Amino acid sequence: MAYDDNYVIDEADLPSFSANLLDNDFIGVDEYYIEALDVPPCFAMEGSMVYYVGNADGSPCCGECNFQYTIFTEAGFPCSAQVTITVECGTSKG
């Protein structure tokens, strides 16, 4: 079972951002693979990890980014979840 993931990150913390999308999921099999669709340009995926890579043009990665990933199991039962990453830029904390 895949569950949605939500992250809120301050722009200053982006260089160290990474997250394992499977941390909140339940996968009851040993063999599986993950496909992600439309990962925003500021982020990349490797296996189940999503991490910050920055925009190729150097522009900031502020605002909300969304994409979906699907877990495919050896039994052929796919399950999907939505990922929302909100990058806060120039917002007042107080």
Phi, psi and omega in degrees: 000128178259137179242146180301150180240135179228129180229138173239122187232135171284143182307323181294336182267356183304316184304334181257006184286130167204152181209143175267112184294342181271356182304326182254009181261159175243118179238111186268023179226163180274329184253123177199165171218162186237137172237135177246141180247133173056047175296128182301153185298340179281349186231161177220161176237141171223113187063235179262005183265134172248139182211162182280134176235350181082162176279138181300329181271002178082359180288156181292158181251051184275152176102197184260133176240138180228144170202171183237146171232154179232135175260125177251130182257167178299333179278354176085018180259099180282148171220143187237158176214155179262139176247129175238123177241118178253121179256117180269119181238126176067022179267145181280131177256096181178000000 
